[in-house]
Amino acid sequence: MNNQAKADKLAILGGKKAINRVFAHYNSLGEEEKKAAIEVLETGVLSKFLGGWHEDFYGGPKVQEFERDCAAYFDVKHAVTVNSLTSGLIAAVGAIGIEPGDEVIVSPWTMCASATAILHWNAIPVFVDIEAETFNLDPASVEANITPYTKSIIAIDIFGHSADMQALMALANKYGLKVISDSAQSPGARYQGKYAGTLADIGGFSLNYHKHIHTGEGGVLVTNNDEYAERMRLIRNHAEAVVEKKGETNLANMVGYNFRLGEIECAIGIEQLKKLDKLVARRQYIAARLTSGLESLVGLRTPIIKQECTHVYYVYPMVLDVDILGVSRARIYDALVAEGLQGLVAGYVNIHRLPMYQKKMAYGPKGFPWHSEFCHREVNYQKGICPVAEQLHDQSFLGYQMCLDDLTDNDVDLIIATFKKVWSGLAQLR
């Protein structure tokens, strides 16, 4: 076999790999963050929170500075830092007054914390289907699943593209619901000129280490509602120990935690936030080059961006038409990985298919809260309730995790060449 034939033969069948090196790991940290962290260390004040009604109840100077910066950046009245967006979602669900047995609509196509934040308050997650184009909540499916027991919608801005907030907020107004935006993967994305996460009653962003900007672990909640902001601050910091001296009279969900973010993390966050625009622009540039290189491949759908929206590409999402291709997703995935492509995922998640929901067992062995006096009806989590999400997960979704790599232009060219090599060799895979 000559060298050209060896180069053209797919690696999965014994040919040479298209990519023979590991891409640089994405790292948004630099000297600015190092300097900021050291300055905090030198003060000796790594946290200033006190879990009682005191001038330090709201945290130290870096916490409050970072919150002011986030509020200004996202153009909202309030930003509340937390030690993770998982904690933040728990605080947000509690702040809007969810009660045991209330139903909260949520996507099955997201990280599991979006739904467990509902269960935390002994409320019932109701999973509805997603749009095939953006992978976000389908407003028609949302409305079809609203019952007299529905109290809220958690809209996830998945992969870097906002949910259809105009439609979802219209439904919320029609049925008297509250909306929380889980924008963990979408900081800096735009929807009709506003930032994703800011159009709901409460929004939130993750500062976990593989997000666009990060503090190691952490999160930020945003809202224009004074009451919700204060209730989230209370839940963040041992609410039950504070409410009496503070003079709070609404004690519902005033079960508090230590969801506090420290001074070092917030000092780092201050510097990271300054870089967000530049980091997002770089992701968008890379994604545009990928799309330009891949959009001509038959049977491969590149990302769809809806009108008046921007995408910030936590993941670069693709969909395969396996009928046109005549090759299964599993086979194509294996071929791409064999060529040396890193960070690829086949499928994403269907939360409603996890064991906890199939067994309806969260707290203790007796199926609480589903099998309790609080649950108003039998909620269905069987396969088939979210056909779009299920088909994407089982058969057609392919994602490249842009969050993992710091890609050069040459890296992007290699990724495009790898896809083209596999597509040129599809007959070898059949």
C-alpha positions as a Markdown table, in Angstrom:
| # | Residue | x | y | z |
|---|---|---|---|---|
| 1 | Met | 0.0 | 0.0 | 0.0 |
| 2 | Asn | 1.5 | 3.4 | -1.0 |
| 3 | Asn | 1.7 | 6.3 | 1.4 |
| 4 | Gln | -1.2 | 8.2 | -0.1 |
| 5 | Ala | -3.5 | 5.2 | 0.2 |
| 6 | Lys | -2.4 | 4.7 | 3.8 |
| 7 | Ala | -3.1 | 8.3 | 4.5 |
| 8 | Asp | -6.6 | 8.1 | 3.0 |
| 9 | Lys | -7.5 | 4.9 | 4.8 |
| 10 | Leu | -9.5 | 5.6 | 7.9 |
| 11 | Ala | -7.5 | 5.1 | 11.2 |
| 12 | Ile | -10.3 | 2.9 | 12.5 |
| 13 | Leu | -9.4 | 0.5 | 9.7 |
| 14 | Gly | -5.7 | 0.7 | 10.1 |
| 15 | Gly | -4.8 | 4.0 | 8.4 |
| 16 | Lys | -2.8 | 6.9 | 9.8 |
| 17 | Lys | -4.4 | 9.2 | 12.3 |
| 18 | Ala | -5.3 | 12.7 | 11.1 |
| 19 | Ile | -4.5 | 14.2 | 14.5 |
| 20 | Asn | -1.3 | 13.1 | 16.2 |
| 21 | Arg | -1.1 | 15.6 | 19.1 |
| 22 | Val | -3.2 | 16.7 | 22.1 |
| 23 | Phe | -4.7 | 20.2 | 21.8 |
| 24 | Ala | -3.8 | 22.7 | 24.5 |
| 25 | His | -6.1 | 22.7 | 27.5 |
| 26 | Tyr | -8.5 | 25.7 | 27.7 |
| 27 | Asn | -7.2 | 28.1 | 30.4 |
| 28 | Ser | -8.7 | 31.5 | 30.9 |
| 29 | Leu | -6.5 | 32.3 | 33.9 |
| 30 | Gly | -3.4 | 34.5 | 33.8 |
| 31 | Glu | -1.1 | 36.8 | 35.8 |
| 32 | Glu | -4.1 | 39.1 | 36.7 |
| 33 | Glu | -5.8 | 36.3 | 38.6 |
| 34 | Lys | -2.6 | 35.2 | 40.3 |
| 35 | Lys | -1.9 | 38.8 | 41.4 |
| 36 | Ala | -5.5 | 39.2 | 42.7 |
| 37 | Ala | -5.4 | 35.9 | 44.7 |
| 38 | Ile | -2.1 | 36.8 | 46.3 |
| 39 | Glu | -3.4 | 40.2 | 47.3 |
| 40 | Val | -6.3 | 38.6 | 49.1 |
| 41 | Leu | -3.9 | 36.1 | 50.8 |
| 42 | Glu | -1.8 | 38.9 | 52.0 |
| 43 | Thr | -4.8 | 40.5 | 53.7 |
| 44 | Gly | -5.3 | 37.3 | 55.7 |
| 45 | Val | -9.1 | 37.6 | 55.1 |
| 46 | Leu | -10.1 | 34.6 | 52.9 |
| 47 | Ser | -13.8 | 35.0 | 53.9 |
| 48 | Lys | -15.7 | 37.5 | 55.9 |
| 49 | Phe | -19.2 | 36.0 | 55.9 |
| 50 | Leu | -20.9 | 35.6 | 59.3 |
| 51 | Gly | -24.0 | 33.3 | 59.6 |
| 52 | Gly | -25.9 | 35.8 | 61.7 |
| 53 | Trp | -27.4 | 39.2 | 61.3 |
| 54 | His | -24.3 | 41.4 | 61.2 |
| 55 | Glu | -22.6 | 43.8 | 58.9 |
| 56 | Asp | -20.6 | 40.9 | 57.5 |
| 57 | Phe | -23.7 | 38.8 | 56.7 |
| 58 | Tyr | -23.3 | 39.8 | 53.0 |
| 59 | Gly | -19.6 | 38.8 | 52.8 |
| 60 | Gly | -16.3 | 40.5 | 52.5 |
| 61 | Pro | -15.1 | 43.3 | 50.1 |
| 62 | Lys | -14.2 | 41.1 | 47.2 |
| 63 | Val | -17.5 | 39.2 | 47.3 |
| 64 | Gln | -19.4 | 42.5 | 47.2 |
| 65 | Glu | -17.2 | 44.0 | 44.6 |
| 66 | Phe | -17.6 | 41.0 | 42.3 |
| 67 | Glu | -21.4 | 41.1 | 42.8 |
| 68 | Arg | -21.4 | 44.8 | 41.9 |
| 69 | Asp | -19.3 | 44.1 | 38.8 |
| 70 | Cys | -21.6 | 41.2 | 37.7 |
| 71 | Ala | -24.8 | 43.3 | 38.2 |
| 72 | Ala | -23.2 | 46.1 | 36.1 |
| 73 | Tyr | -22.0 | 43.7 | 33.4 |
| 74 | Phe | -25.3 | 41.9 | 33.0 |
| 75 | Asp | -27.3 | 45.1 | 33.5 |
| 76 | Val | -29.4 | 43.8 | 36.4 |
| 77 | Lys | -30.2 | 45.2 | 39.8 |
| 78 | His | -28.8 | 42.3 | 41.8 |
| 79 | Ala | -26.1 | 39.7 | 41.5 |
| 80 | Val | -25.6 | 37.1 | 44.3 |
| 81 | Thr | -22.5 | 34.9 | 44.3 |
| 82 | Val | -22.7 | 31.3 | 45.4 |
| 83 | Asn | -20.3 | 28.4 | 45.7 |
| 84 | Ser | -21.8 | 26.7 | 42.7 |
| 85 | Leu | -24.7 | 27.1 | 40.3 |
| 86 | Thr | -26.1 | 23.9 | 41.8 |
| 87 | Ser | -26.3 | 25.8 | 45.1 |
| 88 | Gly | -27.6 | 28.8 | 43.2 |
| 89 | Leu | -30.5 | 26.9 | 41.6 |
| 90 | Ile | -31.5 | 25.5 | 45.0 |
| 91 | Ala | -31.5 | 29.0 | 46.4 |
| 92 | Ala | -33.4 | 30.3 | 43.4 |
| 93 | Val | -36.1 | 27.7 | 43.6 |
| 94 | Gly | -36.5 | 28.3 | 47.3 |
| 95 | Ala | -36.6 | 32.1 | 46.8 |
| 96 | Ile | -39.6 | 32.0 | 44.4 |
| 97 | Gly | -41.6 | 30.2 | 47.0 |
| 98 | Ile | -41.9 | 26.7 | 45.7 |
| 99 | Glu | -43.7 | 24.3 | 48.1 |
| 100 | Pro | -43.8 | 20.5 | 48.5 |
| 101 | Gly | -45.8 | 18.9 | 45.7 |
| 102 | Asp | -45.6 | 21.9 | 43.4 |
| 103 | Glu | -44.7 | 21.0 | 39.8 |
| 104 | Val | -41.8 | 22.7 | 38.0 |
| 105 | Ile | -41.2 | 22.2 | 34.3 |
| 106 | Val | -37.7 | 21.5 | 33.3 |
| 107 | Ser | -35.7 | 20.1 | 30.3 |
| 108 | Pro | -34.4 | 16.6 | 30.2 |
| 109 | Trp | -31.4 | 17.8 | 28.1 |
| 110 | Thr | -29.2 | 19.4 | 30.8 |
| 111 | Met | -27.0 | 18.7 | 33.7 |
| 112 | Cys | -28.8 | 16.8 | 36.5 |
| 113 | Ala | -28.7 | 19.7 | 39.0 |
| 114 | Ser | -31.3 | 21.7 | 37.0 |
| 115 | Ala | -33.8 | 19.1 | 38.1 |
| 116 | Thr | -32.5 | 18.1 | 41.5 |
| 117 | Ala | -32.8 | 21.7 | 42.6 |
| 118 | Ile | -36.5 | 21.2 | 42.3 |
| 119 | Leu | -36.5 | 17.9 | 44.3 |
| 120 | His | -34.5 | 19.7 | 47.0 |
| 121 | Trp | -37.7 | 21.6 | 48.0 |
| 122 | Asn | -39.8 | 18.4 | 47.7 |
| 123 | Ala | -41.3 | 19.7 | 44.5 |
| 124 | Ile | -41.9 | 17.5 | 41.4 |
| 125 | Pro | -39.9 | 17.9 | 38.2 |
| 126 | Val | -41.9 | 17.6 | 35.0 |
| 127 | Phe | -39.8 | 16.9 | 32.0 |
| 128 | Val | -40.9 | 18.3 | 28.7 |
| 129 | Asp | -39.4 | 18.1 | 25.2 |
| 130 | Ile | -36.9 | 20.3 | 23.5 |
| 131 | Glu | -36.5 | 22.1 | 20.2 |
| 132 | Ala | -34.6 | 20.1 | 17.6 |
| 133 | Glu | -32.8 | 23.2 | 16.4 |
| 134 | Thr | -31.5 | 24.7 | 19.7 |
| 135 | Phe | -31.9 | 21.8 | 22.2 |
| 136 | Asn | -33.7 | 24.2 | 24.5 |
| 137 | Leu | -37.2 | 23.9 | 25.9 |
| 138 | Asp | -40.0 | 23.7 | 23.3 |
| 139 | Pro | -42.6 | 26.2 | 24.3 |
| 140 | Ala | -45.4 | 24.1 | 22.8 |
| 141 | Ser | -44.3 | 21.1 | 24.9 |
| 142 | Val | -44.1 | 23.4 | 27.9 |
| 143 | Glu | -47.7 | 24.6 | 27.5 |
| 144 | Ala | -49.0 | 21.0 | 26.9 |
| 145 | Asn | -47.6 | 20.0 | 30.2 |
| 146 | Ile | -48.9 | 22.8 | 32.4 |
| 147 | Thr | -51.3 | 21.6 | 35.0 |
| 148 | Pro | -53.1 | 23.4 | 37.9 |
| 149 | Tyr | -50.1 | 22.3 | 40.1 |
| 150 | Thr | -47.4 | 23.9 | 37.9 |
| 151 | Lys | -45.7 | 26.8 | 39.6 |
| 152 | Ser | -42.5 | 27.4 | 37.7 |
| 153 | Ile | -40.4 | 26.8 | 34.6 |
| 154 | Ile | -36.6 | 26.2 | 34.7 |
| 155 | Ala | -35.3 | 27.2 | 31.2 |
| 156 | Ile | -31.9 | 26.0 | 30.4 |
| 157 | Asp | -29.8 | 27.9 | 27.9 |
| 158 | Ile | -27.9 | 24.9 | 26.7 |
| 159 | Phe | -24.5 | 24.7 | 25.0 |
| 160 | Gly | -24.4 | 28.6 | 24.7 |
| 161 | His | -27.7 | 29.5 | 23.0 |
| 162 | Ser | -30.6 | 31.1 | 24.9 |
| 163 | Ala | -34.0 | 29.4 | 25.2 |
| 164 | Asp | -36.9 | 31.1 | 23.5 |
| 165 | Met | -37.5 | 33.5 | 26.4 |
| 166 | Gln | -40.2 | 35.6 | 24.7 |
| 167 | Ala | -42.4 | 32.6 | 24.3 |
| 168 | Leu | -41.6 | 31.1 | 27.7 |
| 169 | Met | -42.2 | 34.4 | 29.6 |
| 170 | Ala | -45.5 | 34.8 | 27.7 |
| 171 | Leu | -46.6 | 31.4 | 29.0 |
| 172 | Ala | -45.5 | 32.3 | 32.5 |
| 173 | Asn | -47.6 | 35.5 | 32.3 |
| 174 | Lys | -50.6 | 33.6 | 30.9 |
| 175 | Tyr | -50.5 | 30.9 | 33.6 |
| 176 | Gly | -49.1 | 32.8 | 36.5 |
| 177 | Leu | -45.7 | 31.0 | 36.7 |
| 178 | Lys | -42.2 | 32.0 | 37.7 |
| 179 | Val | -39.3 | 31.4 | 35.4 |
| 180 | Ile | -35.7 | 30.6 | 36.3 |
| 181 | Ser | -33.0 | 30.6 | 33.6 |
| 182 | Asp | -30.2 | 28.2 | 34.1 |
| 183 | Ser | -27.6 | 29.9 | 31.9 |
| 184 | Ala | -24.6 | 27.9 | 33.3 |
| 185 | Gln | -23.2 | 27.3 | 29.8 |
| 186 | Ser | -24.2 | 30.6 | 28.2 |
| 187 | Pro | -22.5 | 33.6 | 29.9 |
| 188 | Gly | -22.4 | 36.4 | 27.4 |
| 189 | Ala | -24.9 | 35.0 | 25.0 |
| 190 | Arg | -27.5 | 37.5 | 23.8 |
| 191 | Tyr | -31.3 | 37.2 | 23.3 |
| 192 | Gln | -33.0 | 40.2 | 21.6 |
| 193 | Gly | -30.2 | 42.5 | 22.7 |
| 194 | Lys | -30.2 | 41.3 | 26.4 |
| 195 | Tyr | -27.9 | 38.8 | 28.1 |
| 196 | Ala | -29.2 | 35.3 | 28.4 |
| 197 | Gly | -30.1 | 34.7 | 32.0 |
| 198 | Thr | -31.4 | 38.2 | 32.6 |
| 199 | Leu | -34.9 | 37.9 | 31.0 |
| 200 | Ala | -36.3 | 35.5 | 33.6 |
| 201 | Asp | -37.3 | 36.2 | 37.2 |
| 202 | Ile | -34.0 | 34.8 | 38.3 |
| 203 | Gly | -31.0 | 33.7 | 36.2 |
| 204 | Gly | -27.7 | 32.1 | 36.9 |
| 205 | Phe | -24.2 | 31.4 | 35.6 |
| 206 | Ser | -21.7 | 28.8 | 36.5 |
| 207 | Leu | -18.1 | 29.5 | 37.4 |
| 208 | Asn | -17.0 | 25.9 | 37.4 |
| 209 | Tyr | -13.5 | 25.3 | 36.1 |
| 210 | His | -14.5 | 24.3 | 32.5 |
| 211 | Lys | -16.9 | 27.2 | 31.9 |
| 212 | His | -16.0 | 30.3 | 29.8 |
| 213 | Ile | -14.8 | 32.1 | 32.9 |
| 214 | His | -14.3 | 30.4 | 36.2 |
| 215 | Thr | -13.2 | 30.6 | 39.8 |
| 216 | Gly | -12.6 | 26.9 | 40.2 |
| 217 | Glu | -16.0 | 26.4 | 41.6 |
| 218 | Gly | -18.7 | 29.0 | 41.9 |
| 219 | Gly | -21.8 | 30.6 | 40.5 |
| 220 | Val | -23.6 | 33.9 | 40.1 |
| 221 | Leu | -27.4 | 34.5 | 40.4 |
| 222 | Val | -28.9 | 37.6 | 38.7 |
| 223 | Thr | -32.3 | 39.2 | 39.2 |
| 224 | Asn | -34.2 | 42.5 | 39.0 |
| 225 | Asn | -36.5 | 41.5 | 41.9 |
| 226 | Asp | -35.5 | 42.9 | 45.3 |
| 227 | Glu | -37.4 | 40.3 | 47.3 |
| 228 | Tyr | -35.9 | 37.3 | 45.4 |
| 229 | Ala | -32.4 | 38.7 | 45.7 |
| 230 | Glu | -32.7 | 39.1 | 49.5 |
| 231 | Arg | -34.2 | 35.6 | 49.9 |
| 232 | Met | -31.4 | 34.1 | 47.9 |
| 233 | Arg | -28.9 | 35.8 | 50.1 |
| 234 | Leu | -30.6 | 34.5 | 53.1 |
| 235 | Ile | -30.8 | 30.9 | 51.8 |
| 236 | Arg | -27.1 | 31.3 | 50.9 |
| 237 | Asn | -26.1 | 32.1 | 54.5 |
| 238 | His | -28.0 | 30.2 | 57.2 |
| 239 | Ala | -31.3 | 31.9 | 56.8 |
| 240 | Glu | -33.0 | 30.4 | 59.9 |
| 241 | Ala | -30.3 | 31.9 | 62.1 |
| 242 | Val | -30.8 | 35.4 | 60.7 |
| 243 | Val | -34.5 | 36.0 | 60.1 |
| 244 | Glu | -35.5 | 36.9 | 63.6 |
| 245 | Lys | -32.9 | 39.7 | 64.1 |
| 246 | Lys | -33.2 | 40.9 | 60.6 |
| 247 | Gly | -37.0 | 41.2 | 61.0 |
| 248 | Glu | -38.0 | 38.8 | 58.2 |
| 249 | Thr | -41.7 | 37.8 | 58.5 |
| 250 | Asn | -42.0 | 35.5 | 55.5 |
| 251 | Leu | -40.4 | 32.3 | 56.9 |
| 252 | Ala | -41.3 | 30.0 | 54.0 |
| 253 | Asn | -38.2 | 28.2 | 52.7 |
| 254 | Met | -36.0 | 30.0 | 55.1 |
| 255 | Val | -33.9 | 26.9 | 55.5 |
| 256 | Gly | -30.4 | 28.2 | 55.0 |
| 257 | Tyr | -27.0 | 26.7 | 54.0 |
| 258 | Asn | -23.4 | 27.6 | 53.5 |
| 259 | Phe | -23.6 | 28.4 | 49.8 |
| 260 | Arg | -21.0 | 31.2 | 50.2 |
| 261 | Leu | -18.2 | 32.0 | 47.8 |
| 262 | Gly | -14.8 | 33.1 | 49.3 |
| 263 | Glu | -12.7 | 36.2 | 48.9 |
| 264 | Ile | -10.1 | 34.5 | 46.7 |
| 265 | Glu | -12.6 | 33.1 | 44.3 |
| 266 | Cys | -14.3 | 36.5 | 44.0 |
| 267 | Ala | -11.0 | 38.3 | 43.4 |
| 268 | Ile | -10.4 | 35.8 | 40.6 |
| 269 | Gly | -13.9 | 36.3 | 39.3 |
| 270 | Ile | -13.4 | 40.1 | 39.1 |
| 271 | Glu | -10.5 | 39.6 | 36.7 |
| 272 | Gln | -12.2 | 36.8 | 34.8 |
| 273 | Leu | -15.3 | 38.9 | 34.1 |
| 274 | Lys | -13.1 | 41.5 | 32.4 |
| 275 | Lys | -12.1 | 38.8 | 29.9 |
| 276 | Leu | -15.5 | 37.4 | 29.1 |
| 277 | Asp | -16.2 | 39.5 | 26.0 |
| 278 | Lys | -12.8 | 38.5 | 24.5 |
| 279 | Leu | -13.2 | 34.9 | 25.4 |
| 280 | Val | -16.7 | 34.7 | 23.9 |
| 281 | Ala | -15.5 | 36.4 | 20.7 |
| 282 | Arg | -12.7 | 33.8 | 20.3 |
| 283 | Arg | -15.2 | 31.0 | 20.7 |
| 284 | Gln | -17.5 | 32.5 | 18.1 |
| 285 | Tyr | -14.6 | 33.0 | 15.7 |
| 286 | Ile | -13.6 | 29.3 | 16.1 |
| 287 | Ala | -17.2 | 28.1 | 15.7 |
| 288 | Ala | -17.6 | 30.2 | 12.5 |
| 289 | Arg | -14.5 | 28.6 | 11.0 |
| 290 | Leu | -15.8 | 25.1 | 12.0 |
| 291 | Thr | -19.1 | 25.8 | 10.4 |
| 292 | Ser | -17.6 | 27.2 | 7.3 |
| 293 | Gly | -15.5 | 24.0 | 7.0 |
| 294 | Leu | -18.2 | 21.5 | 7.9 |
| 295 | Glu | -21.5 | 22.8 | 6.6 |
| 296 | Ser | -21.1 | 21.2 | 3.2 |
| 297 | Leu | -20.8 | 17.7 | 4.5 |
| 298 | Val | -23.9 | 15.7 | 3.6 |
| 299 | Gly | -25.9 | 14.4 | 6.5 |
| 300 | Leu | -24.2 | 16.7 | 9.1 |
| 301 | Arg | -26.1 | 19.6 | 10.5 |
| 302 | Thr | -24.0 | 22.4 | 12.0 |
| 303 | Pro | -25.3 | 24.7 | 14.8 |
| 304 | Ile | -28.5 | 26.7 | 14.2 |
| 305 | Ile | -28.6 | 30.2 | 15.7 |
| 306 | Lys | -32.1 | 31.7 | 15.9 |
| 307 | Gln | -32.8 | 35.3 | 14.9 |
| 308 | Glu | -31.8 | 37.9 | 17.4 |
| 309 | Cys | -29.7 | 35.4 | 19.3 |
| 310 | Thr | -26.0 | 34.8 | 19.6 |
| 311 | His | -24.2 | 31.6 | 20.6 |
| 312 | Val | -21.2 | 31.3 | 22.9 |
| 313 | Tyr | -20.4 | 27.7 | 22.2 |
| 314 | Tyr | -19.8 | 25.9 | 25.4 |
| 315 | Val | -20.4 | 22.9 | 23.1 |
| 316 | Tyr | -20.4 | 23.0 | 19.3 |
| 317 | Pro | -23.5 | 21.0 | 18.6 |
| 318 | Met | -24.1 | 18.9 | 15.5 |
| 319 | Val | -26.8 | 16.5 | 14.3 |
| 320 | Leu | -26.3 | 13.5 | 12.0 |
| 321 | Asp | -28.9 | 12.3 | 9.5 |
| 322 | Val | -28.0 | 8.6 | 9.8 |
| 323 | Asp | -30.5 | 7.6 | 7.1 |
| 324 | Ile | -28.8 | 9.8 | 4.5 |
| 325 | Leu | -25.3 | 8.7 | 5.8 |
| 326 | Gly | -26.1 | 5.1 | 5.9 |
| 327 | Val | -23.8 | 4.8 | 8.9 |
| 328 | Ser | -24.7 | 4.8 | 12.5 |
| 329 | Arg | -23.7 | 7.6 | 14.8 |
| 330 | Ala | -21.7 | 5.1 | 16.9 |
| 331 | Arg | -19.7 | 4.1 | 13.9 |
| 332 | Ile | -19.0 | 7.7 | 12.9 |
| 333 | Tyr | -18.1 | 8.7 | 16.4 |
| 334 | Asp | -15.6 | 5.8 | 16.7 |
| 335 | Ala | -14.1 | 6.7 | 13.4 |
| 336 | Leu | -13.6 | 10.3 | 14.4 |
| 337 | Val | -12.1 | 9.4 | 17.7 |
| 338 | Ala | -9.8 | 6.9 | 16.1 |
| 339 | Glu | -8.5 | 9.7 | 13.9 |
| 340 | Gly | -7.3 | 11.5 | 17.1 |
| 341 | Leu | -10.2 | 13.9 | 17.6 |
| 342 | Gln | -10.6 | 14.7 | 21.3 |
| 343 | Gly | -13.5 | 16.1 | 23.2 |
| 344 | Leu | -16.3 | 14.5 | 21.1 |
| 345 | Val | -19.5 | 13.3 | 22.7 |
| 346 | Ala | -22.2 | 11.0 | 21.1 |
| 347 | Gly | -25.5 | 11.9 | 22.7 |
| 348 | Tyr | -25.9 | 14.1 | 25.7 |
| 349 | Val | -28.3 | 13.2 | 28.5 |
| 350 | Asn | -32.0 | 12.3 | 29.1 |
| 351 | Ile | -32.4 | 13.1 | 32.8 |
| 352 | His | -35.8 | 11.5 | 33.0 |
| 353 | Arg | -34.2 | 8.2 | 32.2 |
| 354 | Leu | -31.9 | 8.3 | 35.3 |
| 355 | Pro | -32.6 | 5.6 | 38.0 |
| 356 | Met | -33.8 | 8.1 | 40.5 |
| 357 | Tyr | -36.7 | 9.2 | 38.2 |
| 358 | Gln | -37.4 | 5.7 | 36.9 |
| 359 | Lys | -37.6 | 4.4 | 40.5 |
| 360 | Lys | -39.2 | 7.6 | 41.8 |
| 361 | Met | -37.0 | 7.4 | 44.9 |
| 362 | Ala | -35.1 | 10.5 | 46.1 |
| 363 | Tyr | -35.4 | 10.8 | 49.9 |
| 364 | Gly | -35.4 | 7.5 | 51.9 |
| 365 | Pro | -36.5 | 4.1 | 50.5 |
| 366 | Lys | -40.3 | 4.8 | 50.2 |
| 367 | Gly | -40.3 | 7.0 | 47.1 |
| 368 | Phe | -40.6 | 10.4 | 48.6 |
| 369 | Pro | -41.7 | 13.0 | 47.4 |
| 370 | Trp | -43.6 | 11.2 | 44.6 |
| 371 | His | -45.2 | 8.7 | 46.9 |
| 372 | Ser | -46.4 | 11.1 | 49.5 |
| 373 | Glu | -49.4 | 13.2 | 50.4 |
| 374 | Phe | -47.8 | 16.2 | 48.7 |
| 375 | Cys | -47.7 | 14.7 | 45.2 |
| 376 | His | -50.9 | 15.6 | 43.5 |
| 377 | Arg | -50.8 | 13.1 | 40.6 |
| 378 | Glu | -48.8 | 10.4 | 38.9 |
| 379 | Val | -46.0 | 12.0 | 36.8 |
| 380 | Asn | -44.8 | 10.1 | 33.9 |
| 381 | Tyr | -41.0 | 9.6 | 33.3 |
| 382 | Gln | -41.2 | 6.8 | 30.8 |
| 383 | Lys | -39.4 | 6.7 | 27.6 |
| 384 | Gly | -41.4 | 8.4 | 24.9 |
| 385 | Ile | -42.4 | 11.5 | 26.8 |
| 386 | Cys | -39.6 | 13.6 | 25.2 |
| 387 | Pro | -39.2 | 12.1 | 21.7 |
| 388 | Val | -37.0 | 14.8 | 20.3 |
| 389 | Ala | -34.6 | 14.7 | 23.2 |
| 390 | Glu | -34.6 | 10.9 | 23.2 |
| 391 | Gln | -33.9 | 10.6 | 19.5 |
| 392 | Leu | -31.1 | 13.0 | 19.7 |
| 393 | His | -29.5 | 11.2 | 22.6 |
| 394 | Asp | -30.0 | 7.7 | 21.2 |
| 395 | Gln | -29.2 | 8.3 | 17.6 |
| 396 | Ser | -28.2 | 11.6 | 16.1 |
| 397 | Phe | -26.6 | 14.2 | 18.4 |
| 398 | Leu | -22.8 | 14.7 | 18.1 |
| 399 | Gly | -21.1 | 17.4 | 20.1 |
| 400 | Tyr | -17.6 | 18.8 | 20.2 |
| 401 | Gln | -16.7 | 20.2 | 23.7 |
| 402 | Met | -15.2 | 23.5 | 22.8 |
| 403 | Cys | -15.0 | 24.1 | 26.6 |
| 404 | Leu | -12.0 | 21.8 | 26.9 |
| 405 | Asp | -9.5 | 23.1 | 24.3 |
| 406 | Asp | -7.7 | 26.3 | 23.6 |
| 407 | Leu | -7.7 | 25.9 | 19.8 |
| 408 | Thr | -5.3 | 27.5 | 17.4 |
| 409 | Asp | -6.3 | 28.1 | 13.8 |
| 410 | Asn | -4.2 | 25.1 | 12.8 |
| 411 | Asp | -6.1 | 23.0 | 15.3 |
| 412 | Val | -9.4 | 24.1 | 13.7 |
| 413 | Asp | -8.0 | 23.1 | 10.3 |
| 414 | Leu | -7.1 | 19.7 | 11.7 |
| 415 | Ile | -10.6 | 19.2 | 13.1 |
| 416 | Ile | -12.2 | 20.1 | 9.7 |
| 417 | Ala | -9.8 | 17.9 | 7.8 |
| 418 | Thr | -10.6 | 15.0 | 10.2 |
| 419 | Phe | -14.3 | 15.3 | 9.6 |
| 420 | Lys | -13.7 | 15.5 | 5.8 |
| 421 | Lys | -11.5 | 12.4 | 5.9 |
| 422 | Val | -14.1 | 10.4 | 7.7 |
| 423 | Trp | -16.9 | 11.6 | 5.4 |
| 424 | Ser | -14.7 | 10.7 | 2.4 |
| 425 | Gly | -14.4 | 7.3 | 3.8 |
| 426 | Leu | -18.0 | 6.6 | 4.7 |
| 427 | Ala | -18.2 | 3.8 | 2.3 |
| 428 | Gln | -15.4 | 2.1 | 4.3 |
| 429 | Leu | -17.6 | 2.2 | 7.4 |
| 430 | Arg | -20.8 | 0.8 | 5.8 |
